[in-house]
Amino acid sequence: MEVTVEVLKKAYKKTQEVRGCYDYYNKLTLLEKKDPVSSKKTLIEFLHYQISVGNDDWSLLSSLEKFLDAGDTELLPTLYKLVEKCGCSAFNCIAKIEGKNSYPFLVSLLQKEMSSRREGIAFQIVCLLTDISKQQFDDGFFRYNGPSLEELKPRVAEILMWKKAGYPDGEGFIDSFADFTVEVVDDDTRIMSGVNEYLKKIRTEDKLKDRCYLAKADEQLLETVMQRWELPKRYLDFLANYSPYDIQLESNFGESYTLYGVTELLKWHDEIWDGIPETTLNKKYLVVGDREGDPIAIILSDTESDKLPLFIASHDSAPFIFKFFAKDIYAFFERFIKVKK
């Protein structure tokens, strides 16, 4: 199917009017897989249309970014005007075109966002500066669940010192987990071996996911987790052998799903339950991941079961009402990643 500007107009209108309709996002995804020259032309033409009718379309910018290069300077005036409304989608496009020449703008914008106490956008800028400069400004932070404003302040100070030094290049991120392997002996290991190979691939292809990996859990952190909760054996085995780090998986509908490793489990479990009264519900479930803030949990009482089903609740409900989500934690991964049988 050819995706033209008129097709995008109709799909955007339908997606805005019909709850649960993802037609527009599907069309953008389809364009990303087509001929880059014609797709880029279509997206730029549609961008100008969206601006003319007053639509702030960050999804369009995210798709367009994949096709931009240093020769697209004619788009810069338009993109700079969109920064306030479209945030990281706009300044990512600017950085894609200007590269290192975008440093002064990005550092200035970072200071502005910090002053406005918008740590989420500020952290996106820190990550972008990290990717372009090969410095380690975001070291130790999870990209999909960023640091607090106070945690960011020392990194911003580091970036300002880097600016004074003339924006020197760093050494880049060293993939110290490239040699992690999974010996295939059953269905579980077959799935996780496939996941591991998938992560290796995207670490080399996607600059925003160059630190997502599986690893054996840190023994001290795992001991801390075990002291706090009596974990189901199946989950403990999973966590010990395949502790996820900074991994996000996207559904066909554009929703992002995350399963926590030992570090994230300790950090985010309490934050998710913050403000929820201590009830038997809290003691029954352990939050082990999320879907864009919606908690994903296991039942702690399933200590000896050969399956480990996952449950999900809306973050808008209080107390959380968990519903069945996946028949097993390994099936969760297989749902998103095509693993050979």
Backbone hydrogen bonds, N-H to C=O, Kabsch-Sander energy under -0.5 kcal/mol:
donor,donor_aa,acceptor,acceptor_aa,energy
4,T,2,E,-0.9
8,L,4,T,-2.2
9,K,5,V,-2.3
10,K,6,E,-2.1
11,A,7,V,-2.4
12,Y,8,L,-2.7
13,K,9,K,-2.2
14,K,10,K,-2.4
15,T,11,A,-2.4
16,Q,12,Y,-2.0
17,E,13,K,-1.6
18,V,14,K,-2.6
19,R,17,E,-0.6
21,C,18,V,-1.8
24,Y,11,A,-0.6
26,N,22,Y,-2.4
27,K,23,D,-2.0
28,L,24,Y,-2.1
29,T,25,Y,-2.2
30,L,26,N,-2.1
31,L,27,K,-2.2
32,E,28,L,-1.8
33,K,29,T,-0.7
33,K,30,L,-0.9
34,K,31,L,-1.4
39,S,35,D,-2.6
40,K,36,P,-2.1
41,K,37,V,-1.9
42,T,38,S,-2.3
43,L,39,S,-2.6
44,I,40,K,-2.4
45,E,41,K,-2.2
46,F,42,T,-2.4
47,L,43,L,-2.2
48,H,44,I,-2.0
49,Y,45,E,-1.6
50,Q,46,F,-2.9
51,I,47,L,-2.3
52,S,48,H,-2.0
53,V,49,Y,-1.5
54,G,51,I,-1.1
55,N,50,Q,-2.8
56,D,54,G,-0.5
57,D,55,N,-1.0
58,W,56,D,-0.8
61,L,57,D,-1.4
62,S,58,W,-2.1
63,S,59,S,-1.7
64,L,60,L,-2.7
65,E,61,L,-2.4
66,K,62,S,-0.6
66,K,63,S,-0.8
67,F,64,L,-2.1
68,L,64,L,-0.7
68,L,65,E,-0.9
72,D,69,D,-1.9
75,L,72,D,-1.8
76,L,73,T,-1.4
79,L,75,L,-2.4
80,Y,76,L,-2.8
81,K,77,P,-1.3
82,L,78,T,-0.9
82,L,79,L,-0.6
83,V,79,L,-0.7
83,V,80,Y,-0.8
86,C,82,L,-3.3
87,G,83,V,-1.8
89,S,86,C,-1.5
90,A,87,G,-1.1
91,F,87,G,-2.0
92,N,88,C,-2.1
93,C,89,S,-1.0
94,I,90,A,-2.0
95,A,91,F,-2.2
96,K,92,N,-1.9
97,I,93,C,-1.6
98,E,94,I,-3.0
99,G,95,A,-2.4
101,N,98,E,-2.0
102,S,99,G,-1.9
103,Y,100,K,-1.6
106,L,102,S,-2.8
107,V,103,Y,-2.8
108,S,104,P,-2.1
109,L,105,F,-2.5
110,L,106,L,-2.4
111,Q,107,V,-2.0
112,K,108,S,-1.8
113,E,109,L,-2.6
114,M,110,L,-2.2
115,S,111,Q,-2.1
116,S,112,K,-1.7
117,R,114,M,-1.3
118,R,113,E,-2.8
119,E,117,R,-0.9
122,A,118,R,-2.2
123,F,119,E,-2.5
124,Q,120,G,-1.5
125,I,121,I,-1.8
126,V,122,A,-2.1
127,C,123,F,-2.5
128,L,124,Q,-2.0
129,L,125,I,-2.7
130,T,126,V,-2.1
131,D,127,C,-2.3
132,I,128,L,-2.2
133,S,129,L,-2.5
134,K,130,T,-1.9
139,D,136,Q,-1.4
141,F,138,D,-2.1
142,F,145,N,-0.5
152,L,148,S,-1.7
153,K,149,L,-1.3
155,R,152,L,-0.7
156,V,152,L,-2.2
157,A,153,K,-2.2
158,E,154,P,-1.8
159,I,155,R,-2.2
160,L,156,V,-2.2
161,M,157,A,-1.8
162,W,158,E,-2.0
163,K,159,I,-2.1
164,K,160,L,-2.0
165,A,161,M,-1.6
166,G,163,K,-1.7
167,Y,162,W,-2.3
170,G,133,S,-3.1
172,G,134,K,-2.8
175,D,173,F,-0.6
176,S,174,I,-1.9
178,A,175,D,-1.3
180,F,177,F,-1.5
184,V,182,V,-0.5
185,V,183,E,-0.7
190,R,186,D,-2.1
191,I,187,D,-2.3
192,M,188,D,-2.3
193,S,189,T,-2.3
194,G,190,R,-1.8
195,V,191,I,-2.2
196,N,192,M,-2.4
197,E,193,S,-2.1
198,Y,194,G,-2.2
199,L,195,V,-2.5
200,K,196,N,-2.1
201,K,197,E,-1.9
202,I,198,Y,-2.3
203,R,199,L,-2.0
204,T,200,K,-0.9
204,T,201,K,-0.7
205,E,201,K,-1.0
206,D,202,I,-2.6
207,K,205,E,-0.6
209,K,206,D,-1.8
210,D,207,K,-0.7
212,C,209,K,-1.1
213,Y,211,R,-0.5
213,Y,245,Y,-1.7
215,A,243,S,-1.0
217,A,240,A,-1.7
222,L,218,D,-2.7
223,E,219,E,-2.0
224,T,220,Q,-1.8
225,V,221,L,-2.2
226,M,222,L,-2.4
227,Q,223,E,-1.9
228,R,224,T,-1.2
229,W,225,V,-2.4
231,L,229,W,-1.1
233,K,303,T,-2.6
236,L,232,P,-2.5
237,D,233,K,-2.5
238,F,234,R,-1.8
239,L,235,Y,-2.9
240,A,236,L,-2.5
241,N,237,D,-1.9
242,Y,238,F,-2.9
243,S,215,A,-1.8
243,S,239,L,-0.5
245,Y,213,Y,-1.9
248,Q,246,D,-0.5
249,L,257,Y,-2.9
251,S,255,E,-2.5
254,G,251,S,-1.8
257,Y,249,L,-3.2
258,T,290,D,-2.4
260,Y,288,V,-3.4
265,L,261,G,-2.8
266,L,262,V,-1.7
267,K,263,T,-1.5
268,W,264,E,-3.4
269,H,265,L,-1.4
271,E,267,K,-0.7
272,I,268,W,-2.4
273,W,269,H,-1.7
274,D,270,D,-0.6
274,D,271,E,-0.6
276,I,273,W,-2.5
279,T,277,P,-0.8
283,K,279,T,-1.3
284,K,280,T,-1.7
285,Y,281,L,-1.7
286,L,298,I,-2.3
288,V,286,L,-0.6
288,V,296,I,-2.4
289,G,296,I,-1.4
290,D,258,T,-1.9
291,R,294,D,-2.5
292,E,256,S,-0.8
292,E,290,D,-0.5
294,D,291,R,-2.0
296,I,289,G,-2.5
297,A,311,F,-3.0
298,I,286,L,-2.1
300,L,284,K,-2.6
300,L,298,I,-0.6
302,D,299,I,-1.4
303,T,301,S,-2.2
310,L,326,A,-2.6
311,F,297,A,-2.5
312,I,323,K,-2.8
313,A,295,P,-1.8
317,S,314,S,-1.3
322,F,320,F,-0.7
323,K,312,I,-2.7
325,F,310,L,-2.8
326,A,310,L,-1.6
329,I,308,L,-0.6
332,F,328,D,-1.5
333,F,329,I,-1.0
334,E,330,Y,-2.1
335,R,331,A,-1.6
336,F,332,F,-0.7
336,F,333,F,-1.1
337,I,333,F,-2.0
339,V,337,I,-0.9
